[in-house]
Each structure stands twice: as C-alpha cells, then as structure tokens.
Amino acid sequence: MSAGAALELSLRRDRTFVLAGLIAISTLSWAYLFYDERHMGCMAAMSAAAPRLQPWAASDGVLMFAMWAIMMVAMMVPSVSPMVLTFAMVNRKRREQERPFVPTAVFLLGYLAVWTVFSALATAAQWKLHAAALLSPAMVVTSPLLGAGLLLAAGLFQLTPLKRACLVHCRTPLSFLMAEWREGKWGAFVMGLRHGGYCVGCCWFLMALLFVAGVMNLLWVALLSGLVLAEKIVPRGRALSLAAGVALTALGLLRLSGLV
C-alpha cells in the first residue's frame, strides 16, 4: 500500500471514530433531555395545580445548571462536528509527518468548557427571572414585553456585523485552525476555548429565546439547534442567518403589538 493510500485509510478511520463519538455524546445528551422533559412536565403540572413561588434551594440550582450544560452539549455538538473533524484530520496528517499531535478530545473539551460557563450564566439568569416571578412553571417568561424584547434583540443581533464576524469563523474550520493553531495539549484546549468563544458570540441571543418558548420545550430546542447547524454548514448560511433575523424581528414586533 502506498503512503498516500495509507494516509487516506487512516484519515477515513479517524473520521469514522470521531464522528461515532460525537454522535454518541449528542445522542446521550438528547436522551437525558427527553427524560428530564417528562420529569419537569410532571413538576410543572403539580405547580400549576397549586401555584406558589418558592425560592430555589442549592440543589435546584445544581439541577438547573446540569440541565443547561447538557442541553448545550445536545445542541452544539452537532454544529461543531465539522470543526472537530477538521481538527482530527489535521492532527492525523501531523502524526503521519512525525510532528507533535494531541487527542481531538482536548479541543472538544475546550469548546464545551466555554458552553459550560454560558450554562452557569443562563442558570443565574433563570434564577433571577424565577425570583422576580417572571417565569411560569413551564419555564416560559410571563411578561409579554420581556418576551417581545428577547425576540427583537435576537432578531436584530442576527443582522449585526458582530454576528457575521463570529459566523465566518464558525463556517471556515480549516482557516480557523490554520490561523489559531497552537502546539501541545494546552494549545489545543485554548483553540477549543477560542472557537467556543466565537460560537457563543454567534449564538447566545438565539439561546435566550429558550426563555420565550420554554426552557424545556424540546421542539423549540431542536429548531434552534437545526438553525445553528444550518447557519454553519449550508452554502448560503449567512443569507439564512439574515432571514432568521428578519423573521424573529417581525415576530417580536407582532408580539409587542399584541397580535400574537
């Protein structure tokens, strides 16, 4: 077997292995969300039958943080897959050239660390909304003005240069890796952190919409996850992002006017 054929076989094997791992992580995360949705649904029904405002205990905060963290894994692992697969390909080529390489999981851990921090901030925001009695038992904002404001903010952000700049980094895996490459495990972790930072910058307003439709509304979670993935991989992802921005802005205006 020629060196080129051996390299191609190794690349294909690595791609299959990494993709299988990503699918397994995403599947387990979604399975947890489905389980948690049923549990939360029962709790919400009980709260609706006997509504009362209770402060969060420490255990409530931990459970909500775990829910947010796992939800971000479920939503974002599919969309980061092209970047992770590209990282694995570059690493394999470096290994064949007898150059330093690191496990692909280190890059992914750096990426997920950023979304874990985001999950902590989202949990804090949910706690504040709960304490202010602005969330229903189904974890939906009860203020029409706040709901309209979140829709408008998310829609308008889709149209901004900042959104475009962050999306460019997410849509060009090889260019990102060539510009940001760092050696060693710590370097790979920092690369994951930096990519995660761009990704959060691209998507954080969209994630805030979970408070509009319900934090555990899995249909809404799936739709947002699909939008984030499509923005990154479809040929005209920026056009899709702009269209989503216009639609969200229009929906926010309609809700603000009381028409929806």
Backbone as CSV, one residue per row, in Angstrom:
resi,resn,N_x,N_y,N_z,CA_x,CA_y,CA_z,C_x,C_y,C_z
1,MET,0.847,-1.198,0.000,0.000,0.000,0.000,0.883,1.248,0.000
2,SER,0.567,2.201,-0.861,1.345,3.428,-0.958,1.129,4.284,0.281
3,ALA,2.056,5.248,0.466,1.950,6.137,1.620,0.673,6.968,1.550
4,GLY,0.325,7.409,0.333,-0.885,8.210,0.170,-2.136,7.425,0.501
5,ALA,-2.173,6.160,0.054,-3.337,5.313,0.332,-3.440,5.011,1.826
6,ALA,-2.290,4.786,2.461,-2.292,4.509,3.902,-2.793,5.719,4.686
7,LEU,-2.361,6.916,4.254,-2.819,8.132,4.917,-4.322,8.303,4.738
8,GLU,-4.822,8.049,3.538,-6.253,8.185,3.272,-7.059,7.209,4.118
9,LEU,-6.549,5.988,4.269,-7.228,4.998,5.102,-7.250,5.440,6.560
10,SER,-6.123,5.997,7.027,-6.051,6.470,8.407,-7.008,7.633,8.641
11,LEU,-7.070,8.537,7.669,-7.978,9.676,7.785,-9.428,9.216,7.840
12,ARG,-9.768,8.222,6.998,-11.137,7.719,6.978,-11.479,7.036,8.298
13,ARG,-10.514,6.271,8.825,-10.745,5.580,10.091,-10.902,6.589,11.231
14,ASP,-10.040,7.599,11.266,-10.150,8.626,12.302,-11.485,9.360,12.215
15,ARG,-11.890,9.682,10.991,-13.144,10.406,10.802,-14.329,9.584,11.321
16,THR,-14.318,8.290,11.022,-15.394,7.412,11.474,-15.424,7.325,12.990
17,PHE,-14.254,7.185,13.595,-14.159,7.062,15.048,-14.624,8.348,15.739
18,VAL,-14.146,9.494,15.258,-14.508,10.774,15.874,-15.991,11.056,15.677
19,LEU,-16.498,10.786,14.476,-17.912,11.031,14.205,-18.796,10.153,15.083
20,ALA,-18.396,8.895,15.265,-19.163,7.995,16.133,-19.184,8.516,17.566
21,GLY,-18.054,9.034,18.028,-18.010,9.603,19.374,-18.905,10.818,19.526
22,LEU,-18.899,11.687,18.524,-19.747,12.881,18.564,-21.230,12.505,18.560
23,ILE,-21.581,11.525,17.728,-22.976,11.065,17.680,-23.387,10.467,19.015
24,ALA,-22.497,9.699,19.640,-22.808,9.086,20.929,-23.024,10.154,22.002
25,ILE,-22.150,11.167,22.035,-22.277,12.244,23.027,-23.596,12.986,22.833
26,SER,-23.891,13.317,21.581,-25.121,14.053,21.287,-26.362,13.220,21.615
27,THR,-26.326,11.932,21.254,-27.479,11.058,21.498,-27.754,10.910,22.987
28,LEU,-26.711,10.697,23.770,-26.885,10.570,25.220,-27.432,11.859,25.824
29,SER,-26.971,12.996,25.321,-27.449,14.276,25.837,-28.925,14.473,25.522
30,TRP,-29.324,14.136,24.288,-30.736,14.264,23.922,-31.604,13.289,24.714
31,ALA,-31.082,12.101,24.970,-31.836,11.127,25.763,-32.092,11.673,27.171
32,TYR,-31.083,12.312,27.749,-31.264,12.916,29.070,-32.317,14.016,29.022
33,LEU,-32.289,14.835,27.958,-33.264,15.922,27.849,-34.686,15.398,27.748
34,PHE,-34.881,14.321,26.989,-36.214,13.735,26.894,-36.678,13.210,28.252
35,TYR,-35.760,12.577,28.965,-36.096,12.098,30.314,-36.426,13.272,31.229
36,ASP,-35.594,14.314,31.172,-35.783,15.467,32.047,-37.060,16.222,31.698
37,GLU,-37.408,16.263,30.403,-38.635,16.949,29.997,-39.854,16.292,30.642
38,ARG,-39.882,14.977,30.678,-41.010,14.277,31.302,-41.064,14.585,32.787
39,HIS,-39.899,14.581,33.430,-39.861,14.870,34.863,-40.290,16.307,35.131
40,MET,-39.758,17.250,34.339,-40.110,18.658,34.514,-41.584,18.893,34.205
41,GLY,-42.110,18.159,33.217,-43.519,18.304,32.870,-44.418,17.923,34.027
42,CYS,-44.075,16.861,34.720,-44.853,16.451,35.898,-44.758,17.501,37.005
43,MET,-43.554,18.032,37.208,-43.373,19.049,38.238,-44.150,20.321,37.898
44,ALA,-44.138,20.686,36.592,-44.846,21.891,36.166,-46.351,21.722,36.360
45,ALA,-46.861,20.526,36.078,-48.288,20.268,36.255,-48.680,20.381,37.726
46,MET,-47.838,19.879,38.592,-48.112,19.987,40.026,-48.077,21.438,40.486
47,SER,-47.114,22.199,39.954,-47.002,23.604,40.337,-48.185,24.406,39.823
48,ALA,-48.666,24.068,38.605,-49.804,24.776,38.041,-51.068,24.492,38.840
49,ALA,-51.182,23.266,39.371,-52.357,22.907,40.170,-52.359,23.620,41.521
50,ALA,-51.151,23.874,42.039,-51.041,24.576,43.327,-49.942,25.619,43.224
51,PRO,-50.187,26.691,42.442,-49.127,27.661,42.157,-48.609,28.338,43.425
52,ARG,-47.315,28.466,43.521,-46.681,29.164,44.632,-45.250,29.493,44.201
53,LEU,-44.749,30.566,44.732,-43.397,30.998,44.405,-42.458,30.568,45.528
54,GLN,-41.580,29.654,45.224,-40.637,29.173,46.221,-39.226,29.518,45.777
55,PRO,-38.406,30.022,46.684,-37.014,30.289,46.332,-36.302,28.981,45.975
56,TRP,-35.321,29.098,45.127,-34.520,27.921,44.776,-33.671,27.492,45.968
57,ALA,-33.605,26.195,46.170,-32.605,25.637,47.076,-31.318,25.407,46.287
58,ALA,-30.240,25.123,46.997,-28.959,24.886,46.323,-29.072,23.720,45.347
59,SER,-29.833,22.685,45.729,-29.994,21.520,44.859,-30.728,21.887,43.561
60,ASP,-31.673,22.834,43.650,-32.379,23.292,42.450,-31.409,23.956,41.477
61,GLY,-30.526,24.782,42.027,-29.542,25.446,41.184,-28.616,24.453,40.489
62,VAL,-28.193,23.438,41.233,-27.311,22.420,40.646,-28.022,21.661,39.524
63,LEU,-29.282,21.289,39.770,-30.044,20.543,38.757,-30.280,21.391,37.511
64,MET,-30.592,22.673,37.701,-30.810,23.552,36.555,-29.523,23.765,35.771
65,PHE,-28.417,23.902,36.488,-27.132,24.053,35.805,-26.813,22.806,34.984
66,ALA,-27.052,21.632,35.575,-26.812,20.377,34.843,-27.692,20.305,33.602
67,MET,-28.960,20.734,33.745,-29.867,20.719,32.603,-29.357,21.626,31.488
68,TRP,-28.950,22.847,31.842,-28.440,23.782,30.830,-27.171,23.244,30.177
69,ALA,-26.256,22.708,30.987,-24.992,22.221,30.442,-25.219,21.073,29.465
70,ILE,-26.077,20.139,29.838,-26.348,19.002,28.955,-27.113,19.456,27.719
71,MET,-28.006,20.429,27.886,-28.736,20.959,26.739,-27.782,21.608,25.734
72,MET,-26.792,22.339,26.226,-25.828,22.963,25.322,-24.992,21.916,24.593
73,VAL,-24.657,20.829,25.265,-23.949,19.738,24.595,-24.814,19.156,23.483
74,ALA,-26.087,18.898,23.799,-27.004,18.322,22.813,-27.169,19.239,21.608
75,MET,-27.238,20.542,21.852,-27.485,21.495,20.771,-26.235,21.804,19.959
76,MET,-25.077,21.895,20.623,-23.900,22.439,19.962,-22.929,21.399,19.425
77,VAL,-22.944,20.180,19.952,-22.028,19.157,19.426,-22.276,18.878,17.940
78,PRO,-23.538,18.763,17.486,-23.729,18.564,16.039,-23.143,19.700,15.206
79,SER,-23.310,20.944,15.655,-22.840,22.068,14.851,-21.321,22.228,14.886
80,VAL,-20.661,21.732,15.938,-19.202,21.840,16.000,-18.515,20.651,15.326
81,SER,-19.297,19.673,14.896,-18.714,18.467,14.298,-17.784,18.756,13.115
82,PRO,-18.148,19.648,12.166,-17.205,19.921,11.068,-15.848,20.430,11.558
83,MET,-15.858,21.284,12.584,-14.600,21.801,13.123,-13.809,20.688,13.795
84,VAL,-14.482,19.853,14.578,-13.789,18.762,15.283,-13.213,17.764,14.281
85,LEU,-13.963,17.435,13.243,-13.476,16.503,12.224,-12.282,17.086,11.472
86,THR,-12.317,18.384,11.220,-11.180,19.032,10.551,-9.957,19.013,11.453
87,PHE,-10.158,19.252,12.741,-9.056,19.189,13.705,-8.444,17.793,13.710
88,ALA,-9.298,16.774,13.702,-8.804,15.393,13.695,-8.015,15.100,12.421
89,MET,-8.465,15.629,11.291,-7.755,15.417,10.030,-6.373,16.064,10.056
90,VAL,-6.310,17.307,10.534,-5.016,17.998,10.612,-4.083,17.258,11.557
91,ASN,-4.621,16.774,12.673,-3.811,16.042,13.644,-3.247,14.760,13.047
92,ARG,-4.073,14.043,12.291,-3.617,12.802,11.668,-2.482,13.081,10.687
93,LYS,-2.608,14.119,9.902,-1.555,14.451,8.944,-0.267,14.838,9.664
94,ARG,-0.385,15.526,10.766,0.800,15.877,11.557,1.437,14.617,12.153
95,ARG,0.603,13.678,12.570,1.119,12.438,13.136,1.870,11.640,12.089
96,GLU,1.321,11.577,10.868,1.989,10.848,9.790,3.317,11.489,9.417
97,GLN,3.415,12.800,9.632,4.663,13.518,9.355,5.606,13.513,10.556
98,GLU,5.229,12.734,11.584,6.006,12.615,12.821,6.176,13.967,13.505
99,ARG,5.108,14.745,13.472,5.086,16.028,14.162,4.196,15.889,15.396
100,PRO,4.315,16.796,16.379,3.516,16.676,17.609,2.015,16.717,17.304
101,PHE,1.250,15.905,18.019,-0.197,15.898,17.867,-0.820,15.669,19.237
102,VAL,-2.100,15.986,19.354,-2.803,15.818,20.630,-4.145,15.153,20.364
103,PRO,-4.754,14.516,21.375,-6.077,13.910,21.193,-7.120,14.964,20.809
104,THR,-7.975,14.603,19.892,-9.026,15.520,19.447,-9.949,15.906,20.592
105,ALA,-10.103,14.996,21.567,-10.982,15.267,22.703,-10.556,16.514,23.476
106,VAL,-9.276,16.854,23.467,-8.800,18.032,24.200,-9.395,19.299,23.592
107,PHE,-9.414,19.354,22.266,-10.031,20.501,21.581,-11.520,20.593,21.923
108,LEU,-12.208,19.457,21.876,-13.643,19.437,22.170,-13.906,19.867,23.612
109,LEU,-13.061,19.437,24.539,-13.234,19.829,25.941,-13.115,21.346,26.107
110,GLY,-12.162,21.947,25.398,-12.030,23.397,25.456,-13.274,24.088,24.945
111,TYR,-13.810,23.574,23.853,-15.031,24.140,23.274,-16.203,24.027,24.247
112,LEU,-16.386,22.845,24.829,-17.509,22.633,25.743,-17.331,23.388,27.057
113,ALA,-16.071,23.685,27.431,-15.844,24.462,28.651,-16.471,25.845,28.529
114,VAL,-16.392,26.441,27.346,-16.990,27.760,27.137,-18.510,27.682,27.287
115,TRP,-19.114,26.635,26.718,-20.563,26.494,26.824,-20.990,26.123,28.245
116,THR,-20.088,25.524,29.011,-20.382,25.256,30.419,-20.461,26.562,31.204
117,VAL,-19.545,27.476,30.907,-19.611,28.807,31.535,-20.899,29.512,31.130
118,PHE,-21.250,29.417,29.854,-22.515,30.002,29.389,-23.692,29.391,30.154
119,SER,-23.652,28.090,30.392,-24.727,27.410,31.122,-24.866,27.956,32.535
120,ALA,-23.728,28.250,33.167,-23.772,28.832,34.506,-24.439,30.207,34.469
121,LEU,-24.121,31.009,33.452,-24.736,32.331,33.325,-26.229,32.215,33.030
122,ALA,-26.607,31.249,32.181,-28.026,31.032,31.870,-28.783,30.588,33.116
123,THR,-28.158,29.751,33.934,-28.784,29.320,35.186,-29.003,30.509,36.116
124,ALA,-28.006,31.395,36.186,-28.143,32.589,37.019,-29.274,33.479,36.508
125,ALA,-29.380,33.617,35.172,-30.464,34.418,34.601,-31.819,33.796,34.913
126,GLN,-31.900,32.479,34.835,-33.156,31.803,35.146,-33.513,31.980,36.618
127,TRP,-32.529,31.912,37.486,-32.773,32.118,38.919,-33.325,33.520,39.174
128,LYS,-32.743,34.537,38.500,-33.218,35.909,38.667,-34.655,36.054,38.166
129,LEU,-34.949,35.456,37.023,-36.311,35.525,36.487,-37.305,34.818,37.416
130,HIS,-36.884,33.684,37.948,-37.739,32.944,38.884,-37.995,33.770,40.143
131,ALA,-36.936,34.375,40.673,-37.077,35.162,41.895,-37.985,36.373,41.679
132,ALA,-37.990,36.893,40.446,-38.834,38.047,40.129,-40.231,37.635,39.675
133,ALA,-40.540,36.343,39.749,-41.853,35.817,39.340,-42.144,36.105,37.872
134,LEU,-41.111,36.038,37.039,-41.268,36.284,35.609,-41.217,35.001,34.787
135,LEU,-41.185,33.840,35.467,-41.190,32.554,34.773,-42.389,31.735,35.229
136,SER,-43.046,31.086,34.271,-44.144,30.180,34.595,-43.575,28.847,35.070
137,PRO,-44.418,27.944,35.606,-43.920,26.612,35.977,-43.282,25.859,34.805
138,ALA,-43.694,26.192,33.565,-43.104,25.565,32.380,-41.837,26.282,31.925
139,MET,-41.348,27.226,32.749,-40.119,27.975,32.484,-40.219,28.816,31.210
140,VAL,-41.347,29.505,31.069,-41.591,30.458,29.987,-41.758,31.832,30.611
141,VAL,-41.173,32.863,30.006,-41.333,34.206,30.556,-42.805,34.607,30.521
142,THR,-43.271,35.167,31.613,-44.689,35.527,31.725,-44.956,36.963,31.307
143,SER,-43.917,37.755,31.101,-44.082,39.145,30.689,-44.103,39.244,29.167
144,PRO,-45.224,39.668,28.565,-45.260,39.831,27.098,-44.194,40.800,26.603
145,LEU,-43.925,41.847,27.381,-42.925,42.828,26.978,-41.531,42.213,26.953
146,LEU,-41.216,41.422,27.969,-39.911,40.769,28.010,-39.772,39.760,26.877
147,GLY,-40.826,38.971,26.629,-40.777,38.006,25.539,-40.572,38.688,24.195
148,ALA,-41.302,39.792,23.965,-41.139,40.538,22.718,-39.742,41.132,22.616
149,GLY,-39.229,41.618,23.752,-37.890,42.200,23.759,-36.814,41.179,23.405
150,LEU,-36.946,39.959,23.920,-35.971,38.912,23.601,-36.022,38.546,22.122
151,LEU,-37.214,38.459,21.563,-37.355,38.160,20.137,-36.740,39.269,19.292
152,LEU,-37.017,40.520,19.639,-36.461,41.649,18.890,-34.937,41.680,18.999
153,ALA,-34.421,41.472,20.204,-32.970,41.502,20.402,-32.286,40.401,19.601
154,ALA,-32.863,39.196,19.640,-32.274,38.078,18.890,-32.345,38.333,17.394
155,GLY,-33.483,38.856,16.928,-33.637,39.120,15.504,-32.688,40.189,15.014
156,LEU,-32.578,41.283,15.744,-31.700,42.374,15.321,-30.229,41.970,15.395
157,PHE,-29.891,41.158,16.402,-28.493,40.713,16.504,-28.078,39.897,15.290
158,GLN,-29.012,39.127,14.728,-28.709,38.336,13.541,-28.240,39.205,12.375
159,LEU,-28.581,40.473,12.400,-28.282,41.372,11.282,-27.001,42.172,11.494
160,THR,-26.354,41.992,12.649,-25.213,42.842,13.002,-23.889,42.322,12.433
161,PRO,-22.901,43.222,12.285,-21.557,42.798,11.858,-20.909,41.811,12.827
162,LEU,-21.206,41.938,14.127,-20.623,41.012,15.109,-21.087,39.591,14.843
163,LYS,-22.372,39.423,14.561,-22.891,38.095,14.222,-22.173,37.568,12.981
164,ARG,-22.030,38.407,11.988,-21.381,37.975,10.750,-19.935,37.571,11.001
165,ALA,-19.213,38.368,11.797,-17.801,38.073,12.059,-17.647,36.746,12.792
166,CYS,-18.484,36.510,13.796,-18.406,35.249,14.538,-18.790,34.072,13.646
167,LEU,-19.800,34.261,12.801,-20.259,33.178,11.931,-19.197,32.792,10.911
168,VAL,-18.435,33.765,10.434,-17.365,33.465,9.474,-16.367,32.483,10.073
169,HIS,-15.990,32.698,11.325,-15.041,31.784,11.987,-15.648,30.390,12.145
170,CYS,-16.954,30.315,12.381,-17.602,29.023,12.574,-17.789,28.276,11.253
171,ARG,-17.853,29.003,10.140,-18.114,28.380,8.841,-16.847,27.951,8.109
172,THR,-15.685,28.330,8.622,-14.433,28.029,7.909,-13.470,27.288,8.835
173,PRO,-13.714,26.004,9.090,-12.891,25.262,10.061,-11.400,25.274,9.742
174,LEU,-11.029,24.991,8.496,-9.609,24.898,8.167,-8.921,26.248,8.313
175,SER,-9.574,27.303,7.876,-8.994,28.647,8.012,-8.810,29.003,9.483
176,PHE,-9.797,28.655,10.301,-9.680,28.931,11.732,-8.486,28.192,12.329
177,LEU,-8.346,26.919,12.011,-7.261,26.125,12.594,-5.895,26.614,12.126
178,MET,-5.786,26.993,10.860,-4.508,27.476,10.364,-4.121,28.802,11.029
179,ALA,-5.106,29.642,11.297,-4.824,30.947,11.901,-4.602,30.848,13.408
180,GLU,-5.245,29.876,14.038,-5.243,29.807,15.502,-4.412,28.660,16.061
181,TRP,-3.692,27.928,15.216,-3.027,26.709,15.679,-2.038,26.990,16.804
182,ARG,-2.112,26.139,17.844,-1.186,26.186,18.962,-0.733,24.774,19.266
183,GLU,0.511,24.636,19.655,1.072,23.315,19.895,0.709,22.805,21.287
184,GLY,0.689,21.475,21.420,0.507,20.849,22.723,-0.939,20.755,23.170
185,LYS,-1.133,20.036,24.270,-2.480,19.833,24.793,-3.108,21.146,25.245
186,TRP,-2.308,21.966,25.942,-2.854,23.244,26.383,-3.212,24.113,25.171
187,GLY,-2.377,24.052,24.139,-2.670,24.807,22.928,-3.969,24.364,22.285
188,ALA,-4.193,23.045,22.238,-5.438,22.526,21.665,-6.633,22.948,22.504
189,PHE,-6.468,22.939,23.825,-7.555,23.354,24.707,-7.888,24.834,24.491
190,VAL,-6.842,25.656,24.347,-7.055,27.089,24.098,-7.733,27.306,22.752
191,MET,-7.362,26.519,21.753,-8.041,26.608,20.455,-9.524,26.296,20.599
192,GLY,-9.836,25.274,21.387,-11.235,24.953,21.647,-11.947,26.085,22.362
193,LEU,-11.257,26.704,23.330,-11.833,27.849,24.032,-12.124,28.994,23.071
194,ARG,-11.180,29.278,22.191,-11.347,30.396,21.261,-12.488,30.122,20.281
195,HIS,-12.541,28.898,19.783,-13.646,28.585,18.882,-14.982,28.627,19.623
196,GLY,-14.978,28.122,20.853,-16.190,28.202,21.656,-16.619,29.640,21.896
197,GLY,-15.648,30.537,22.072,-15.962,31.948,22.252,-16.646,32.539,21.030
198,TYR,-16.122,32.207,19.840,-16.774,32.670,18.612,-18.182,32.089,18.494
199,CYS,-18.325,30.837,18.884,-19.608,30.153,18.759,-20.644,30.758,19.705
200,VAL,-20.228,31.033,20.944,-21.138,31.689,21.882,-21.510,33.078,21.368
201,GLY,-20.515,33.802,20.857,-20.786,35.120,20.297,-21.777,35.071,19.148
202,CYS,-21.759,33.986,18.413,-22.648,33.806,17.273,-24.066,33.437,17.698
203,CYS,-24.192,32.689,18.812,-25.472,32.026,19.113,-26.144,32.436,20.413
204,TRP,-25.519,33.263,21.244,-26.055,33.420,22.600,-27.426,34.073,22.624
205,PHE,-27.700,34.978,21.693,-29.033,35.583,21.662,-30.087,34.565,21.256
206,LEU,-29.712,33.647,20.366,-30.651,32.590,19.985,-30.978,31.719,21.186
207,MET,-29.974,31.431,22.020,-30.219,30.605,23.197,-31.143,31.299,24.190
208,ALA,-31.104,32.639,24.227,-32.002,33.383,25.117,-33.461,33.173,24.736
209,LEU,-33.714,32.776,23.489,-35.088,32.532,23.059,-35.702,31.312,23.738
210,LEU,-34.882,30.502,24.376,-35.429,29.370,25.119,-36.349,29.845,26.241
211,PHE,-36.098,31.050,26.749,-36.980,31.589,27.780,-38.323,32.024,27.204
212,VAL,-38.392,32.227,25.883,-39.630,32.668,25.250,-40.564,31.490,24.998
213,ALA,-40.018,30.390,24.483,-40.857,29.234,24.140,-40.874,28.175,25.236
214,GLY,-39.986,28.301,26.218,-39.920,27.302,27.280,-38.558,26.639,27.285
215,VAL,-37.883,26.724,28.428,-36.524,26.192,28.515,-36.481,24.705,28.185
216,MET,-37.545,23.965,28.535,-37.566,22.528,28.263,-38.531,22.173,27.130
217,ASN,-38.819,23.132,26.261,-39.611,22.850,25.062,-38.682,22.236,24.022
218,LEU,-38.656,20.912,23.943,-37.663,20.241,23.114,-37.868,20.469,21.622
219,LEU,-39.097,20.775,21.216,-39.310,21.117,19.808,-38.573,22.408,19.487
220,TRP,-38.698,23.398,20.373,-38.002,24.668,20.192,-36.485,24.473,20.272
221,VAL,-36.048,23.635,21.194,-34.618,23.331,21.324,-34.090,22.725,20.025
222,ALA,-34.853,21.782,19.457,-34.442,21.138,18.212,-34.414,22.128,17.051
223,LEU,-35.408,23.022,16.993,-35.446,24.019,15.913,-34.249,24.969,15.998
224,LEU,-33.939,25.430,17.203,-32.779,26.308,17.366,-31.482,25.580,17.029
225,SER,-31.394,24.317,17.463,-30.212,23.515,17.156,-30.052,23.347,15.645
226,GLY,-31.172,23.101,14.953,-31.124,22.962,13.499,-30.719,24.255,12.818
227,LEU,-31.206,25.386,13.315,-30.835,26.687,12.741,-29.342,26.956,12.917
228,VAL,-28.831,26.700,14.117,-27.404,26.914,14.383,-26.551,26.042,13.457
229,LEU,-26.941,24.782,13.295,-26.201,23.877,12.417,-26.264,24.350,10.966
230,ALA,-27.463,24.732,10.513,-27.628,25.154,9.120,-26.827,26.418,8.825
231,GLU,-26.801,27.356,9.773,-26.026,28.581,9.576,-24.559,28.274,9.292
232,LYS,-24.070,27.184,9.885,-22.643,26.868,9.768,-22.294,26.019,8.550
233,ILE,-23.246,25.228,8.042,-22.855,24.253,7.016,-23.521,24.445,5.664
234,VAL,-24.681,25.119,5.581,-25.319,25.258,4.274,-24.549,26.278,3.448
235,PRO,-24.578,26.157,2.122,-23.791,27.057,1.268,-24.081,28.539,1.486
236,ARG,-25.327,28.896,1.730,-25.692,30.302,1.935,-26.131,30.513,3.395
237,GLY,-25.247,30.133,4.291,-25.565,30.219,5.709,-25.816,31.633,6.186
238,ARG,-25.063,32.609,5.656,-25.262,33.993,6.074,-26.637,34.495,5.638
239,ALA,-27.068,34.110,4.442,-28.402,34.507,3.987,-29.478,33.906,4.886
240,LEU,-29.275,32.660,5.291,-30.211,32.022,6.209,-30.239,32.757,7.539
241,SER,-29.071,33.172,8.019,-28.982,33.907,9.274,-29.749,35.224,9.181
242,LEU,-29.609,35.921,8.051,-30.326,37.184,7.852,-31.835,36.950,7.795
243,ALA,-32.242,35.894,7.099,-33.675,35.582,7.000,-34.250,35.275,8.377
244,ALA,-33.505,34.517,9.175,-33.957,34.220,10.539,-34.068,35.494,11.359
245,GLY,-33.126,36.425,11.164,-33.162,37.690,11.880,-34.397,38.505,11.537
246,VAL,-34.723,38.563,10.263,-35.911,39.303,9.823,-37.172,38.656,10.410
247,ALA,-37.239,37.328,10.370,-38.415,36.617,10.882,-38.576,36.835,12.388
248,LEU,-37.481,36.752,13.134,-37.557,36.933,14.585,-37.933,38.376,14.941
249,THR,-37.383,39.330,14.192,-37.721,40.731,14.434,-39.204,40.981,14.172
250,ALA,-39.715,40.435,13.078,-41.137,40.588,12.755,-42.009,39.940,13.835
251,LEU,-41.604,38.767,14.297,-42.365,38.102,15.350,-42.349,38.917,16.640
252,GLY,-41.198,39.501,16.950,-41.105,40.351,18.140,-42.007,41.572,18.049
253,LEU,-42.062,42.187,16.866,-42.936,43.345,16.670,-44.400,42.954,16.786
254,LEU,-44.743,41.798,16.227,-46.122,41.337,16.325,-46.507,41.065,17.774
255,ARG,-45.595,40.466,18.521,-45.889,40.193,19.932,-45.964,41.490,20.718
256,LEU,-45.120,42.441,20.366,-45.135,43.735,21.053,-46.459,44.466,20.820
257,SER,-47.012,44.282,19.616,-48.280,44.941,19.298,-49.490,44.159,19.820
258,GLY,-49.221,42.965,20.374,-50.298,42.156,20.924,-51.044,41.317,19.908
259,LEU,-50.491,41.202,18.694,-51.162,40.431,17.647,-50.896,38.932,17.763
260,VAL,-49.831,38.524,18.461,-49.536,37.113,18.666,-49.210,36.876,20.141
